[in-house]
Amino acid sequence: MQVVSIDTEDGERLVAWWSPPQAGRPTFLFFGGNAMTLAGGDGRWRRIAAQGAGVLAVAYRGYDGSTGEPSEAGLHKDASAAWRWLSSRVPAEDVVIHGFSLGTGVATQLAAEHKARALVLEAPYTSTADVAAVAYPWVPVHLLMLDQFRSKDQIGRVQMPVLIVHGDADEVVPYSQGRRLYDLAGPPKAFVRMVGSNHNTLVSDGVYAHIWRFLGLPDIGNTAVRGHAAKVEVIGDSPSPVSPQ
């Protein structure tokens, strides 16, 4: 991994980790979850490197040494800056836009604005207001929340293959919201239900085996921690290899 700096259009400077791909492999543009650090993604980066894929992982403004204060508008500016940086080095058709948790809202809007190889969403929500409404049903959160990351309004604009993976024991983002987002996405698409997985165990439970399969990459063996591979149920379209557009 190399540490790089990326400048945004509104004058912030982002810290990012960058690892170039091997020939013939895609590059992941990764947007992480709330309070997720770059170093905290070590297991994820190792799995990507084992496949020979590249990755650009961005620390949002206010995170991990990046300047500024986080907001929905700001995070979308961060994503646009990361896209410009990466697309100047890697062909867009080789880029997989990948979001986890909070980052799925960032990734979905970016994917609605650009064409890439695929969009991968782990534990996504329909909107952050919908998540808050489940936790606080007595509060009018849809009226009070400024930053709502309304992926349900953006997913239908995405013009690339979409993979959604969600654990059915997710205690942070309801599984039903990932399923709803899948219903709103256009084809080609696939949904993988990871049985018994919760919000923070998707990587250790073997999510990357399903990502490799969806992208048509070689099977490099079990990506789960020993004894932790989750059973899966495929809903709707098959997650068989999807050719890049």
C-alpha positions as CSV (number, residue, x, y, z in Angstrom):
1,M,0.0,0.0,0.0
2,Q,1.1,3.5,-0.8
3,V,-0.2,6.6,1.1
4,V,-1.4,9.3,-1.3
5,S,-3.1,12.7,-1.1
6,I,-6.1,13.7,-3.1
7,D,-7.3,17.3,-3.4
8,T,-11.1,18.0,-3.5
9,E,-12.8,20.7,-5.5
10,D,-13.6,22.6,-2.4
11,G,-10.0,22.7,-1.1
12,E,-9.8,19.7,1.3
13,R,-7.0,17.2,1.2
14,L,-7.8,13.6,1.6
15,V,-5.6,10.7,2.8
16,A,-6.0,7.6,0.8
17,W,-4.3,4.2,0.5
18,W,-3.5,3.0,-3.0
19,S,-2.3,-0.4,-4.3
20,P,-2.1,-0.8,-8.2
21,P,-3.6,-3.9,-9.8
22,Q,-1.8,-6.7,-11.5
23,A,-2.4,-6.9,-15.3
24,G,-5.9,-8.0,-16.1
25,R,-7.3,-7.4,-12.7
26,P,-9.9,-4.8,-11.6
27,T,-9.3,-1.9,-9.2
28,F,-11.7,-1.3,-6.3
29,L,-12.6,2.2,-5.4
30,F,-13.6,1.6,-1.7
31,F,-15.8,3.8,0.6
32,G,-15.9,2.6,4.1
33,G,-18.3,2.7,7.0
34,N,-18.8,5.3,9.8
35,A,-15.7,5.6,12.0
36,M,-13.9,3.0,9.9
37,T,-10.2,3.6,9.6
38,L,-7.9,2.7,6.7
39,A,-5.8,0.5,9.0
40,G,-8.9,-1.2,10.3
41,G,-9.5,-2.6,6.8
42,D,-6.3,-4.7,6.9
43,G,-8.1,-8.0,6.3
44,R,-10.0,-6.6,3.4
45,W,-6.9,-5.2,1.7
46,R,-5.1,-8.5,2.1
47,R,-8.0,-10.4,0.4
48,I,-8.0,-7.9,-2.5
49,A,-4.2,-8.2,-2.9
50,A,-4.4,-12.0,-2.9
51,Q,-6.6,-11.7,-6.0
52,G,-4.2,-9.4,-7.7
53,A,-6.7,-6.6,-7.7
54,G,-6.0,-3.0,-7.0
55,V,-7.6,-0.7,-4.5
56,L,-8.0,3.0,-3.7
57,A,-9.4,3.4,-0.2
58,V,-10.3,6.9,0.7
59,A,-10.5,8.5,4.2
60,Y,-13.4,10.9,4.1
61,R,-12.9,14.5,5.2
62,G,-12.4,14.6,8.9
63,Y,-11.3,10.9,9.0
64,D,-7.9,9.4,9.4
65,G,-6.0,12.7,8.9
66,S,-8.0,14.1,6.0
67,T,-8.9,17.8,6.4
68,G,-12.4,19.2,6.8
69,E,-15.6,18.2,8.5
70,P,-17.8,15.3,7.3
71,S,-21.2,16.0,5.8
72,E,-23.3,14.3,3.0
73,A,-22.4,16.9,0.5
74,G,-18.8,16.8,1.5
75,L,-18.5,13.0,1.3
76,H,-19.9,13.1,-2.3
77,K,-17.2,15.7,-3.2
78,D,-14.7,13.3,-1.7
79,A,-16.0,10.5,-3.9
80,S,-15.8,12.7,-7.0
81,A,-12.2,13.6,-6.2
82,A,-11.3,10.0,-5.7
83,W,-12.9,9.1,-9.0
84,R,-11.0,11.8,-10.9
85,W,-7.7,10.6,-9.3
86,L,-8.3,6.9,-10.0
87,S,-9.8,7.3,-13.5
88,S,-6.6,9.2,-14.6
89,R,-4.6,6.1,-13.7
90,V,-7.0,3.1,-14.4
91,P,-9.6,2.7,-17.2
92,A,-13.1,3.3,-15.9
93,E,-14.2,-0.1,-17.3
94,D,-11.7,-1.7,-14.9
95,V,-13.0,0.1,-11.8
96,V,-15.3,-1.6,-9.3
97,I,-17.1,1.0,-7.1
98,H,-17.5,-0.6,-3.7
99,G,-19.2,0.6,-0.6
100,F,-19.7,-0.8,2.9
101,S,-22.4,0.5,5.4
102,L,-22.2,4.3,5.3
103,G,-20.1,4.1,2.2
104,T,-22.9,2.4,0.2
105,G,-24.7,5.7,0.0
106,V,-21.5,7.4,-1.3
107,A,-20.8,4.6,-3.7
108,T,-24.4,4.5,-5.1
109,Q,-24.5,8.1,-6.0
110,L,-21.1,8.0,-7.6
111,A,-22.1,5.0,-9.6
112,A,-25.2,6.9,-10.7
113,E,-23.0,9.6,-12.1
114,H,-20.3,7.5,-13.9
115,K,-19.9,4.2,-15.8
116,A,-17.6,1.6,-14.3
117,R,-17.2,-2.2,-14.3
118,A,-19.6,-2.9,-11.4
119,L,-21.1,-1.6,-8.2
120,V,-20.7,-3.7,-5.0
121,L,-22.7,-2.8,-1.9
122,E,-22.2,-4.5,1.5
123,A,-24.9,-4.0,4.1
124,P,-26.5,-1.1,2.3
125,Y,-29.5,1.0,3.5
126,T,-32.3,2.6,1.5
127,S,-31.5,5.9,3.3
128,T,-29.8,6.7,6.6
129,A,-33.1,8.3,7.7
130,D,-34.8,4.9,7.2
131,V,-32.2,3.3,9.4
132,A,-32.7,6.0,12.1
133,A,-36.5,5.6,11.8
134,V,-36.2,1.9,12.8
135,A,-34.1,2.8,15.9
136,Y,-36.2,5.8,16.9
137,P,-39.8,5.2,15.6
138,W,-41.2,8.0,17.8
139,V,-39.0,10.7,16.2
140,P,-39.8,12.4,12.9
141,V,-36.3,11.7,11.6
142,H,-37.3,12.1,7.9
143,L,-38.1,15.7,8.7
144,L,-35.2,16.4,11.1
145,M,-32.2,14.7,9.5
146,L,-30.1,16.9,7.2
147,D,-27.8,14.1,5.8
148,Q,-30.0,11.3,4.5
149,F,-27.9,9.5,1.8
150,R,-31.1,8.5,-0.1
151,S,-29.7,5.5,-2.1
152,K,-33.2,4.4,-2.9
153,D,-33.5,7.5,-5.1
154,Q,-30.2,6.9,-6.9
155,I,-29.9,3.1,-7.4
156,G,-32.3,3.1,-10.4
157,R,-29.9,5.5,-12.2
158,V,-27.0,3.1,-12.0
159,Q,-26.0,1.7,-15.4
160,M,-23.7,-1.1,-14.5
161,P,-23.9,-4.6,-12.9
162,V,-24.9,-4.4,-9.2
163,L,-24.0,-6.9,-6.5
164,I,-25.7,-6.4,-3.1
165,V,-24.6,-8.6,-0.1
166,H,-26.3,-8.4,3.3
167,G,-26.1,-10.5,6.5
168,D,-29.6,-11.5,7.7
169,A,-28.5,-11.0,11.3
170,D,-27.3,-7.4,10.7
171,E,-27.9,-5.4,13.9
172,V,-27.0,-2.0,12.4
173,V,-28.7,-1.8,9.0
174,P,-31.9,-3.9,8.7
175,Y,-31.5,-6.8,6.2
176,S,-34.9,-5.7,4.7
177,Q,-33.3,-2.5,3.5
178,G,-30.6,-4.2,1.5
179,R,-33.3,-6.4,0.0
180,R,-35.4,-3.4,-0.9
181,L,-32.5,-1.6,-2.5
182,Y,-31.9,-4.7,-4.7
183,D,-35.6,-4.6,-5.8
184,L,-35.1,-1.0,-6.9
185,A,-31.9,-1.7,-8.9
186,G,-31.9,-2.3,-12.6
187,P,-30.4,-5.5,-14.2
188,P,-28.0,-7.1,-14.4
189,K,-27.9,-7.5,-10.6
190,A,-27.5,-10.1,-7.9
191,F,-28.3,-10.4,-4.2
192,V,-26.5,-12.6,-1.8
193,R,-28.0,-13.3,1.7
194,M,-25.3,-14.3,4.1
195,V,-27.1,-16.5,6.7
196,G,-26.2,-15.6,10.3
197,S,-23.8,-12.8,9.3
198,N,-24.0,-9.5,11.1
199,H,-23.0,-6.0,10.1
200,N,-19.3,-6.4,10.9
201,T,-18.6,-10.0,10.0
202,L,-19.1,-10.1,6.2
203,V,-15.4,-10.1,5.4
204,S,-14.5,-12.8,7.9
205,D,-17.6,-14.8,6.8
206,G,-16.4,-15.0,3.2
207,V,-18.0,-12.2,1.3
208,Y,-15.0,-11.9,-1.1
209,A,-15.7,-15.4,-2.6
210,H,-19.0,-14.1,-3.8
211,I,-17.5,-10.8,-5.1
212,W,-14.9,-12.8,-7.1
213,R,-17.6,-15.0,-8.6
214,F,-19.8,-12.1,-9.5
215,L,-16.9,-10.3,-11.3
216,G,-15.8,-13.5,-13.1
217,L,-12.5,-13.6,-11.4
218,P,-10.6,-16.9,-10.5
219,D,-11.6,-18.9,-7.5
220,I,-8.6,-18.5,-5.2
221,G,-10.1,-20.6,-2.4
222,N,-12.0,-19.9,0.8
223,T,-11.8,-16.2,1.8
224,A,-13.5,-16.7,5.2
225,V,-11.8,-17.1,8.5
226,R,-11.5,-20.8,9.3
227,G,-14.8,-22.1,10.6
228,H,-16.6,-18.9,9.8
229,A,-17.8,-19.4,6.2
230,A,-21.5,-18.3,6.1
231,K,-24.1,-20.3,4.2
232,V,-25.7,-18.2,1.5
233,E,-29.0,-17.8,-0.2
234,V,-29.1,-16.2,-3.7
235,I,-32.2,-14.2,-4.3
236,G,-33.3,-13.3,-7.8
237,D,-30.6,-13.2,-10.4
238,S,-27.8,-15.6,-10.2
239,P,-24.4,-14.2,-9.1
240,S,-22.7,-15.9,-12.0
241,P,-19.9,-13.9,-13.7
242,V,-21.0,-10.6,-15.1
243,S,-19.0,-9.3,-18.0
244,P,-17.7,-5.8,-17.7
245,Q,-19.5,-3.2,-19.7
